[in-house]
């Protein structure tokens, strides 16, 4: 629970945001997350598909090199998904 002083300070910050950045204040008030940029989505999808295909090819062709490359690609895809790649 916030004290009276803390609530007043938060209200000041809210008013400051509404005056200086009305678009940001509206977006924060709506609570809707921004859509990911199209380039980020394309990179992530291509990385996922490439990693999956490399793993599948490595398993079907019984090729340790392809399987290892696929594992590295999957690891990279997981890291990229969990990182803040391409986000503002």
C-alpha positions in Angstrom: 0.0 0.0 0.0 1.3 3.4 -0.9 1.5 6.3 1.4 -0.3 9.6 0.7 3.0 11.2 -0.4 3.8 8.4 -2.8 0.4 8.6 -4.4 0.8 12.3 -4.9 4.2 11.8 -6.5 2.8 9.2 -8.9 0.0 11.5 -9.9 2.5 14.3 -10.6 4.4 11.8 -12.8 1.2 10.8 -14.6 0.3 14.4 -15.3 3.8 15.1 -16.6 3.6 12.1 -19.0 0.2 13.3 -20.2 1.6 16.8 -20.9 4.9 15.8 -22.5 4.1 12.5 -24.1 0.4 12.1 -24.8 0.8 9.2 -27.1 2.9 7.3 -24.6 0.5 8.0 -21.8 -2.4 6.8 -24.0 -0.5 3.6 -24.8 0.4 2.9 -21.2 -3.2 3.6 -20.1 -4.5 1.2 -22.7 -2.1 -1.5 -21.6 -1.7 -3.0 -25.1 1.8 -4.2 -26.0 3.3 -2.9 -29.1 3.4 -5.2 -32.1 6.8 -6.5 -33.0 8.5 -5.0 -36.0 8.1 -6.9 -39.2 11.8 -7.3 -39.7 12.2 -8.8 -36.2 9.4 -11.3 -36.9 11.0 -12.3 -40.2 14.4 -12.8 -38.7 13.0 -14.9 -35.9 10.9 -17.0 -38.2 13.7 -17.7 -40.6 16.1 -18.6 -37.8 13.5 -21.0 -36.3 12.8 -22.6 -39.7 16.5 -22.9 -40.5 17.3 -24.4 -37.1 14.5 -27.0 -37.4 15.5 -27.9 -41.0 19.1 -28.4 -40.0 18.2 -30.6 -37.1 15.9 -32.6 -39.3 18.4 -33.0 -42.1 21.1 -34.0 -39.6 18.9 -36.7 -38.1 17.6 -38.1 -41.5 21.0 -38.0 -43.2 22.8 -39.3 -40.1 25.2 -36.4 -40.4 26.9 -35.3 -37.1 28.0 -32.1 -38.7 24.5 -31.1 -39.8 23.1 -32.2 -36.4 25.7 -30.1 -34.5 25.0 -27.1 -36.8 21.3 -27.6 -36.1 21.9 -27.7 -32.4 23.9 -24.5 -32.5 21.2 -22.9 -34.6 18.5 -23.9 -32.1 20.6 -22.6 -29.2 21.0 -19.3 -31.1 17.3 -19.2 -31.8 16.5 -19.6 -28.1 19.0 -16.9 -27.1 17.5 -14.5 -29.7 14.0 -15.3 -28.5 14.9 -14.6 -24.9 17.0 -11.5 -25.6 15.7 -8.1 -26.4 16.7 -8.4 -30.1 15.1 -5.7 -32.2 13.0 -4.2 -29.4 13.0 -0.6 -28.5 
